[in-house]
Amino acid sequence: MQSYYVWTVGCQMNRADSERLESALGQLGLSRGQSARDADVIVLNSCVVRESAEDRVVGMLTHLKPVKQRAPDKVLALMGCMVAPRKDTLAERFPYVDVFMQPQQYDPLIELLGERLGVDPEGCVGPLSATPDVATYIPIIHGCDKFCSFCIIPYRRGREVSRTIEDVANEATHLARRGVKEVTLLGQNVDSYGHDLEGSVHLGSLLAAVNDVEGLERVRFLTSHPNDMSDDIIGAVADLDKVCEHINLPFQAGDDQILADMRRGYTNAEYRDKIARIRERIPGVSLATDLIVGFCGESERQFERTAELVRDIRFDKVHAAAYSTRPGTIAARLMEDDVPADEKKRRLGIIEEIQQSVATRINARLLGTTQQVLVEGRRKGRWFGRNRNDKLVFFDHEADLEGKLADIEIQRTGPWSLQGALAESAR
Ligand code: SF4
């Protein structure tokens, strides 16, 4: 039997795309291989959101060149955001790559393999994996219409297109029947779900439909935009029992001029108001955010406003990145990447230090409490899962608890994870 290996970098949307592709490859009769070097079909699912991600993809392509040259029968495919809609120089730079596929466009590879293996590829790309994880992803809206000045996504994933509620609910039902307990509804801007559909459909109505799916225990969604996070969505999180109290709301920068230059469409004060509304309506909600340091023209004082917001809001999790110019974006065309690399690194270090201390204190409050954890599997010999607030929890137990909801008494806390043991009452 032939084998495949899918290597993925980037966001959860890329991970979801890879899962779908793996499912299709499985339906073509291929088995999952252990490494790129040994597999007959190698797929690199790429990301170009940051320069560092793109560098990793180029590194992997370079590493695989001699592998492919020694075994020309292997199929090497490059997929994801590195592949532009228009013809570019990729095929000239990497002539040993057999197939180039834009995000979610699996057909060229599936057709090629269908021909080689003599299998009809019709219907192979479906949502169903034979053995889906306990917690998995469902893309619900593709693309993004926002065109933030630093971001390449709208150029690579196109304009927003929502799947219907029925389509998403059917997929969630199939997944639940196969043992999935938690789904995360995905979109680059998930809060704008439904605006392109008939009727007054929004993310709140979709959450209500998925909340009704029998067998599912939890529902999450990623990633939000402050301008599209409506009261309807906040209300759905507050009222629906399976929708977890966790929201990832990127603010990107704390200074109003930088926010305007980024074309984010809100101010520092408006962002703070939104957070206040969320906290008022959803008691106990946990919050995550994404931010960028060292955007074009960012002065020390402007950076301080970002640091201040991180201190004031007290997020549970912060994903901070140093700005890097992405060719083709508005910022690349009109602005100068003028903050030196050392200074970006220093600013990143400050944010990380603040966040480590904030997260240490937030998590310390959980010491001695009992948390309901959905057990996702084993890592380094221990069971792991997350509580409703998306906190990673590790514990030891002899029985197989994968896919179960376990009450875990928290015995140790740190900034990035919690550790505990099965609560007495649950033994
Ligand atoms: S909302 Fe902005 S940052 Fe997010 S994907 Fe769209 S353009 Fe990029």
Residues whose N, C-alpha, C, O or C-beta is under 5 A from the ligand:
A	BS01	SF4	C144 K146 F147 C148 C151 I153 Q188 N189
